[in-house]
Structures are given as C-alpha cells and as structure tokens.
Amino acid sequence: MEQFLRTQLLIGQDNLQKLQRAKVTVIGLGAVGSYTVEALARCGIGNFLLVDSDKIQITNLNRQLYALHSTLGKDKTDIAKARVSDINPKCKIETMRVFVNSDNLEEVFKNKPDLVVDAIDSFSPKVRLLEYCVKNNLPIISSMGAALKTNPAAIKTADLFETHHCRLAERLRGELRKCGIKSGITCVFSEQPPQMKPLYPENLPEGSEQFEKNSTKILGSLPTITGIFGLNMAHLAICKLLNNEEFS
C-alpha cells in the first residue's frame, strides 16, 4: 500500500509484509497503550486484538490519545478500533471489553498472538498476565510506571529484572520470582525517582470527578512522558516482530 511507502523504504518490503501479517494483542488502551497502538497501526501491523474495560473520562484528557470531549463516556475499545480503521482500513481489528485477570486469560489468548503489549497498571492482574505469557511462550513487552515522572531522558528499556528506581518493577520482580520467573520480560521504565507523592481522594479539591474520589490514590502524570513510554513500547514491538535489533 502506498501509505506505507516510507516505512518500506527504511525496513524493506519483506519486513513490511511481516508487520502486515503480524498479530498483536494490546492490553490497556490508556496513556501508554493508546500511543503504542497508534505507532503500530501507522507502521502497518495487520491484525490487532485491543483489550480494555474502561470508558473515556474527563481526567483522561491530559494524557490519553483517545480522550477528546467528543469521546467522553465512550468505550476505549470502540474509539481505538475506529481510529485504527481510519489509519489503515485493511487492518483486521478485534476488541474485548474486559478487565484482564487470571479468570479470563485463556479467553483473551485463545488465538495465539505473535506479540503481547502490556500497558495496564493494576498490580495483581499485571503479575498474572506476565506470568501467563512467560509460561506460555508468548513474547511480551511491558510498561512500568510512567506516572510521577518528568524527565524524558530517564526513560529506558531493559529486561524487567535489570531495571532500577522503579517501585512497580521491584514489586513485580518479587512476585514473579515466586512463580519461578527470573528473566524474559522486556520493558520500558524510568530511572527517575518519583517526583511527588500520590494524591489521596480526601485531599482532592471540590468539584473533582466522583470516580476520582472513589480511587485509592491519584498519580500525577504528563502526556510527554506517557507518550514516550508508549512509543518506546511500539518500537520494541517492531524490533521483536522483525527479530531485528538494528532498529533499537
């Protein structure tokens, strides 16, 4: 397709065709996942399964690609599918509006993908997702915590077990070691220590959205950081799908 000419010029026709045949499952379509899907769609990925249980809310507007005033209250999966279809009408897109956990992983992965993108931030589901993929030989790329960070230069890629200054990664390592997993999960993380403490609902100003007041804690974030996380995830995905580190 002519629209992928500039990608083909850089990576070659054979590699472009690999991307067009690839099946990618993206779990989490928020601040990180939305940018990952965007870049992968524009690179020519031909088959997606997009998974998220949430609707778009007003506080998503500061950092999530699918969040617009015109999309408030709509399912993220529906908006993501429509956007990918508008980028590449030939792309085959399936969606699942579910909260991924140990009870539905078999259903999510019934059609084995070539690559899994983990862009969720709920801790226990993330542990189970990573464990499932490693033990079932599903290549996976995982996003660590992008909230509370401000320095783009501190964003790095590494095996999960070689990261540092990331509390989420530290907790994940502890749980995964209990499952016998000690390597094999490529991730994006930040070397920068958190720049602020979480905000708790009782300290929110009057007029804040009720759903935020029902949250355990609220983490400040910047679209520049979450977007870079997502684009790094997409680039890692391309490298893995092409089995080629020269792009990294």
N, C-alpha and C positions, 0 to 999 in steps of 0.2 A: 504493500500500500504506500502511496506517495507520502502520506502523512508521517511515515516512519523513515523517510529517506535519510535524514540527518543522523538518526541513530544507526542505521545500516552502514552509512559511510564510516562511522567510527568503529563499530564492532564487527562488521561483516554480515553478509546475507545469511550464512549458516547460523551464526549466533542469534540474529534477529528471529529466525524461524524457530530456534529453541525457545526463545521467550514467548513466541506466539503459541507454541504448543504447551507451555508450562501451565500447571495447575497450582495456584497459590491460595491458601486459606489465611485470611487476616482476622484475628480475634481482637476486637476492640477498635472502634472507629472514632475515637475521640481526638484529643490534642496531638497525639503522636501517630496513631493509626490512620487518621484521615490524610495526613501528608504522605505516609508510606504508600497508601493506595493510589493517591494522585500521581506520584512519580512512577510507580509500576505500570499504571494504566498508560501513561504517556510514553513509556518505553516499549509498550506493545505486548504486555502479558495478555495471553489469550483466554484464560479461564480463572475466574475468581469464585471463592466462597467467602462472603462477607458476613461476619458474625458480631452482633451486639444486641443487647436487650433494651437499650435506653432510647428515650425521646430527647429531642434537642430542647435545651432550656436556656434561659436568657444569660446566665453566667457562663455559658459555653462560648459566647460571642467573642470573648477576649483572646481565644486561642484555637478554636476548632474550625477546621475548614468548611464543614457542612453547616455551621451555625450562622444563620442570617435571620434578620427579622421576619423574612418571608417563610422561613422553615421552622420557626418556633412551634413546639408541640408535635412535630412530625417525627416518625421513626428514623433513626440514623441510617438503618439499613436501606430504607426506601430512597432517601436522599443520596446516599452513596451509590446505589445501583443506577439511579437516574444520571448522576454526574459521570460515572464511568462509561455508561452507554453513550452519553453525549460526546465524550472524548473519543471512544472507539466503538462504533455501532456493531462491529463484528465480534466484539468480546462477549464471551459467554459468562453470565453472572448469576450465581445463586446466592440467596441470602437466608440467614437463620436469625430470628429474633429471640435469642435465648441468652440467659446468663450462664456462661460455661462453668461447669463444675464436674466433680467426679461422676455424677449420675448420668451425664449426657455426652461424655467424651467419645464413647463408641459411636453414637449417632452423628456427632459432628464430623468424625473422621471415617465414616463408612466408605466414602470414596477417597482413597488414599491420595493426598496431595503430594506434589513434588517438594513443597516448602511450606512451613507454617510461620506466620508472623505473630508474635505475642506482644500485644500492645495494651494489656489490661493491667490494672494496678491493685486489684483486690488480692490480698496476700495468699490466703488458702487456695482459692481457685488457680492462682498462678503457679503455686507449688505443684498441684495435681496435674496441671497442663504440661509443665516442663517434665515432670516425671513420666507422664504418659508418652510424650513424644520421644524422649530418650530411649525408653524401654521398648518402644515400637519402631525404632529406627526411622522416625520422621524428622528430617532436618528442620531445625527451628532457630529463629533469630528472636531475641527477647529484648525488650526495652526495660531498663531500670528506671529509677526515679528521676523525672525531669523537673518536678516542682521544687520550689525553694532554691533554684539555681539561677545565676545571672551571667556567667562567663562562657561565651560560645567556645573559646579556645580550650576550655577544660573538658569538652565532650570528646570521648574516646571510644574505641571499640576493642574488645578483648574477650577471651573466654570468661564466663561468669566467675570461675574460680581464680581468676587472676586480676580481678577488679579491686579497687580500694576507694576509700572515702565515700562509700555508698552504703547507707544503712540497709536499704532494701536488699541489695546484693548479699550483704553479710548475713541477713536473716534467711534468705533463700539458700545460701550455701549450707547453713546449719541443718535445715530441713531436708535438703536433697542428699546430704551425706548419710542421713538416717535411712535413705532409700537405696544406698549403695552407689550413688551418682557422685562422681568427683571431677568430671570434665565433660566437654562435648556440647556446651551451650554458648553460642556466640551471642554477645550482647553489646548494646550501646549504653554507656554510663557517663557520669560526670565525675571528674576528680575533685571538683569544688565542694567543700563542706557546705551544708545548708546555710543560707544567708538570713534566715529568720526562723522563728518558731511558728508552728501551726497556729491558726486562729480557731478558737473553740466557739460553738454556737452561742453560748451565753454572752460572748463579747461582740457579737455582730451588731452593727448599727440598726436602728429602727428602719423598717421598710425593706429589709433584706428578704429575699425569696424564702418561702416557708420550707422548701425542700432543703435549702442550705442549713436552716436552723435545725432540721432533723438529722443532719450529718453528724458523724462522730467528731470530725475536725475538718477544717478547710485549709488547703495549702495554696499559697500564692504561687503564681506561675506567669511566665512571659511567652508570647507566641514565637518570639525569636528562638528561644531555647527548645520548646516542644517541637517546633517545625524542623529545626536542625536534627533533633533526635529522629524524627520521622523520616527525613531524607537520608540520613545515615543508614537507617534500617533498610530503606529501599535499595541503597547502593550495595549493602551487604547481601541482600537478597539476589540482586543481579549477579554478583560475583559467585555466589553459591550455585545458582541455576546454570551458569555458564562454566562452572568448575574452573574459574579463571581468576587468579589473584592479581593479574596485571592491572586491573581496574581499581584495585584497592590502594 
